[in-house]
Amino acid sequence: MLNVGDQAPDFSLLSDSGSTISLKDFRGRTLVLYFFPKADTPG
């Protein structure tokens, strides 16, 4: 469990274009992540 002020663990995801993007690619920059369920899935 993360606490306020903890550094987020690194992870990688596929972008809309199919390339892999890692959290570490944005180190030192402000980043807002928005996760949403894939179409036609409970969420």
C-alpha positions as CSV (number, residue, x, y, z in Angstrom):
1,M,0.0,0.0,0.0
2,L,1.3,3.4,-0.9
3,N,1.1,6.4,1.4
4,V,0.9,10.0,0.6
5,G,4.3,11.2,-0.5
6,D,5.5,7.7,-1.5
7,Q,7.1,7.3,-5.0
8,A,4.9,5.4,-7.4
9,P,6.3,2.0,-8.5
10,D,7.4,1.9,-12.1
11,F,5.0,0.1,-14.6
12,S,4.5,-0.1,-18.3
13,L,1.4,-0.1,-20.5
14,L,0.5,-0.1,-24.1
15,S,-0.5,3.2,-25.7
16,D,-3.3,3.7,-28.1
17,S,-0.8,3.4,-30.9
18,G,0.6,0.1,-29.6
19,S,3.9,1.4,-28.3
20,T,5.0,0.7,-24.7
21,I,5.1,3.6,-22.3
22,S,6.7,3.4,-18.8
23,L,6.1,5.6,-15.9
24,K,9.8,6.2,-15.7
25,D,9.6,8.0,-19.1
26,F,7.9,10.9,-17.3
27,R,10.2,11.1,-14.3
28,G,10.5,14.7,-13.1
29,R,7.4,15.8,-14.9
30,T,3.8,16.3,-13.6
31,L,1.6,13.4,-14.8
32,V,-2.1,12.8,-14.4
33,L,-3.2,9.2,-15.1
34,Y,-6.8,8.3,-15.9
35,F,-7.7,4.7,-15.9
36,F,-11.0,3.6,-17.4
37,P,-12.6,0.2,-18.2
38,K,-12.5,-1.1,-21.7
39,A,-15.7,-0.8,-23.6
40,D,-18.4,-3.4,-22.7
41,T,-16.7,-4.4,-19.4
42,P,-18.0,-3.8,-15.9
43,G,-16.2,-0.9,-14.4
